[in-house]
Amino acid sequence: MPAGRAMRSARPWLVDLGFALLIVGPAFAPIPVAEMRPANTLALVLVLLPAAVLPLRRVRPRVALAACAALYLGALSLGTLSPGATLALIVSMYAVAQRTTRRVSVPAGLVAVAIVAGVSIAITLVTGTDTRFLQVALALALAGAVGDASRSRRAYVEAVEERARRAEETREAEARRRVTEERLRIARDLHDAVAHRISVISLNAGVASSSLETRPEKAREALATIRTTSRDVLGEIGAMLSVLRAPDEAAALEQPGLARVPEVVESVRVAGWDVVVRDEIGTDAEASGIPIGIGIVAYRVVQEGLTNAVKHGAARRAHVLMRRDGGALEIVVTNPLDRVSDPEDAPPTSGFGLLGLRERVDAVRGELAAGVAPGGFRLAARLPLPAPVRSETAP
């Protein structure tokens, strides 16, 4: 622990006790220099009183400085140059500079130095006693400078800590705001998916109703479509409902899906990047049997991966892979990186964009992995696909 911090953490009465011993001790010590020993009882009282006055520096530093200066000069006028009184004067000067503003401490320090030096010179001229006014004046000035530096450093540390605290609060508030916005986006996605499926169900219900007697085969096909669609929409609602806390929305905006992947890829290519896309599923989500909600999340994964590549990548190259892997849709975006010697220099794996993306992936019960890989930075999402439902069209 640094000495300054240890001094601040120590109990105040221990510090005052130490100063009292340093002030009282020289008054009774057998000092060989006659001028440093109290000449009489009154001088002894003046030498000892600073030990009682010095604790006042914490609440009234200027009063403590004035009292210590008066006691020092009083003892000096009686022919006693006490080391203890000098120490009390220096400590009180430090307290003024360390505990008050510069506007207060600088004038107080200048006045104290001028009075102590002037009175000491006068005593020297009148009595011929060696008051060592130059050493005491320089010690006072040095104590004031050290106290001012300590106050400035303390103010700087407090300002840095306050800025760090506010930055942390701002970062957490921003993260919460981003997550809330992303949840609202998820809610709009769900609205689009449900509205689309309900429209399909309503349309097929009308077809089945009108064809029930004249074209029963067509009615059966429509009913099978209704069953499949209703199961799909119930699955999406069950997957997303746990993370949705959506307010009422007047209207939902169109959300991008797999069909918009070429657009985001082209936007990166226009910026001068070489983006290789390996698409094994096609951008038509409906034709590929991929639910609309899954397609929207897949698009967001590609978008976030390419955004991270542009921010942190090297060689202006990126690779996008979209394929089926068993019963899941796998989206992988990779890009080369500069050599990372310090782990702290690696691209972030928990930024605001990734935080919102994890919300989306979790909403469809998928898995998301982001981090440095042998080929560079890798963002991979595995999105489970619903099991196909066989149409029951038998008569």
Secondary structure, 3 states (H helix, E strand, C coil): CCHHHHHHHCCHHHHHHHHHHHHHHHHHCCCCCHHHCCCCHHHHHHHHCHHHHHHHHHCCHHHHHHHHHHHHHHHHHCCCCCHHHHHHHHHHHHHHHHHCCHHHHHHHHHHHHHHHHHHHHHHHHHHCCCCCHHHHHHHHHHHHHHHHHHHHHHHHHHHHHHHHHHHHHHHHHHHHHHHHHHHHHHHHHHHHHHHHHHHHHHHHHHHHHHHCCCCHHHHHHHHHHHHHHHHHHHHHHHHHHHHCCCCCCCCCCCCCCHHHHHHHHHHHHHCCCEEEEEECCCCCCCCCCCCHHHHHHHHHHHHHHHHHHHHHCCCCEEEEEEEEECCEEEEEEEECCCCCCCHHHCCCCCCHHHHHHHHHHHHCCCEEEEEEECCEEEEEEEEECCCCCCCCCCC
